Protein backbone atom coordinates (compact mmCIF):
# COMPACT_ATOMS: atom_id res chain seq x y z
CA UNK A 1 0.00 0.00 0.00
CA UNK A 2 1.16 3.46 -0.66
CA UNK A 3 1.31 6.19 1.88
CA UNK A 4 -0.47 8.75 -0.24
CA UNK A 5 -2.79 11.04 1.61
CA UNK A 6 -5.72 12.48 -0.20
CA UNK A 7 -6.21 16.10 0.70
CA UNK A 8 -9.66 17.56 0.64
CA UNK A 9 -9.98 20.72 -1.43
CA UNK A 10 -10.49 23.86 0.59
CA UNK A 11 -13.79 25.53 -0.11
CA UNK A 12 -13.30 29.06 -1.30
CA UNK A 13 -16.87 30.19 -0.62
CA UNK A 14 -18.70 29.95 2.64
CA UNK A 15 -21.71 27.65 2.30
CA UNK A 16 -24.85 29.27 3.66
CA UNK A 17 -27.55 27.32 5.40
CA UNK A 18 -30.68 28.67 3.71
CA UNK A 19 -33.02 27.41 6.40
CA UNK A 20 -31.03 29.19 9.09
CA UNK A 21 -31.06 32.40 7.05
CA UNK A 22 -34.84 32.11 6.68
CA UNK A 23 -35.17 31.64 10.46
CA UNK A 24 -32.99 34.69 11.17
CA UNK A 25 -35.03 36.93 8.90
CA UNK A 26 -38.33 35.57 10.28
CA UNK A 27 -37.23 36.18 13.88
CA UNK A 28 -36.08 39.69 13.01
CA UNK A 29 -39.45 40.43 11.40
CA UNK A 30 -41.27 39.02 14.41
CA UNK A 31 -39.19 41.18 16.76
CA UNK A 32 -40.19 44.25 14.74
CA UNK A 33 -43.84 43.28 15.09
CA UNK A 34 -44.30 42.22 11.46
CA UNK A 35 -45.84 38.95 10.34
CA UNK A 36 -43.25 36.88 8.51
CA UNK A 37 -44.58 36.06 5.06
CA UNK A 38 -42.74 34.07 2.38
CA UNK A 39 -42.75 36.91 -0.15
CA UNK A 40 -41.18 39.44 2.21
CA UNK A 41 -38.62 36.92 3.46
CA UNK A 42 -37.68 35.98 -0.11
CA UNK A 43 -37.17 39.67 -0.97
CA UNK A 44 -34.99 40.27 2.11
CA UNK A 45 -32.83 37.23 1.39
CA UNK A 46 -32.50 38.16 -2.27
CA UNK A 47 -30.94 41.46 -1.18
CA UNK A 48 -28.40 39.43 0.81
CA UNK A 49 -27.67 37.25 -2.21
CA UNK A 50 -29.40 34.11 -0.94
CA UNK A 51 -31.86 32.56 -3.36
CA UNK A 52 -34.71 30.57 -1.81
CA UNK A 53 -38.04 29.31 -3.09
CA UNK A 54 -41.47 30.10 -1.71
CA UNK A 55 -42.27 26.48 -0.72
CA UNK A 56 -38.97 26.25 1.15
CA UNK A 57 -39.73 29.43 3.10
CA UNK A 58 -43.26 28.21 3.83
CA UNK A 59 -42.02 24.88 5.19
CA UNK A 60 -39.45 26.55 7.45
CA UNK A 61 -42.08 28.97 8.76
CA UNK A 62 -44.47 26.08 9.37
CA UNK A 63 -41.82 24.22 11.37
CA UNK A 64 -41.17 27.39 13.37
CA UNK A 65 -44.83 27.47 14.39
CA UNK A 66 -46.16 30.15 12.08
CA UNK A 67 -49.47 29.10 10.61
CA UNK A 68 -50.44 30.12 7.10
CA UNK A 69 -53.25 32.61 6.66
CA UNK A 70 -56.69 31.13 6.31
CA UNK A 71 -58.29 31.85 3.00
CA UNK A 72 -61.89 32.76 2.44
CA UNK A 73 -64.30 30.26 1.05
CA UNK A 74 -64.56 30.46 -2.69
CA UNK A 75 -68.06 31.97 -2.90
CA UNK A 76 -67.78 34.30 0.10
CA UNK A 77 -65.52 36.92 -1.50
CA UNK A 78 -68.22 39.37 -2.56
CA UNK A 79 -71.41 37.72 -1.46
CA UNK A 80 -73.73 39.45 0.95
CA UNK A 81 -75.22 37.48 3.81
CA UNK A 82 -78.63 36.10 3.02
CA UNK A 83 -81.39 37.01 5.48
CA UNK A 84 -83.28 34.00 6.74
CA UNK A 85 -87.05 34.10 6.83
CA UNK A 86 -88.33 34.10 10.39
CA UNK A 87 -91.69 32.55 9.57
CA UNK A 88 -93.30 31.30 6.41
CA UNK A 89 -95.96 33.54 4.89
CA UNK A 90 -98.79 31.84 3.03
CA UNK A 91 -100.20 33.72 0.07
CA UNK A 92 -103.71 32.94 -1.11
CA UNK A 93 -105.22 33.33 -4.55
CA UNK A 94 -107.13 36.37 -3.31
CA UNK A 95 -103.84 38.00 -2.26
CA UNK A 96 -102.43 37.41 -5.75
CA UNK A 97 -105.51 38.96 -7.38
CA UNK A 98 -105.18 42.02 -5.11
CA UNK A 99 -101.45 42.29 -5.95
CA UNK A 100 -102.28 42.16 -9.67
CA UNK A 101 -104.76 45.01 -9.27
CA UNK A 102 -102.13 47.01 -7.32
CA UNK A 103 -99.53 46.46 -10.06
CA UNK A 104 -101.96 47.53 -12.79
CA UNK A 105 -102.89 50.61 -10.72
CA UNK A 106 -99.20 51.68 -10.49
CA UNK A 107 -98.49 50.88 -14.12
CA UNK A 108 -96.04 48.02 -13.66
CA UNK A 109 -94.42 45.69 -11.17
CA UNK A 110 -91.27 47.84 -10.84
CA UNK A 111 -93.20 50.91 -9.74
CA UNK A 112 -95.38 48.86 -7.40
CA UNK A 113 -92.31 47.28 -5.76
CA UNK A 114 -90.66 50.70 -5.40
CA UNK A 115 -93.80 52.04 -3.73
CA UNK A 116 -93.94 49.07 -1.34
CA UNK A 117 -90.27 49.51 -0.43
CA UNK A 118 -90.85 53.20 0.28
CA UNK A 119 -93.84 52.27 2.41
CA UNK A 120 -91.76 49.70 4.31
CA UNK A 121 -89.30 52.43 5.35
CA UNK A 122 -92.05 54.14 7.34
CA UNK A 123 -92.96 51.00 9.32
CA UNK A 124 -91.85 51.00 12.97
Helices and strands as residue ranges (DSSP letters): H 18-31, H 38-48, H 54-64, G 74-76, H 93-106, H 109-121
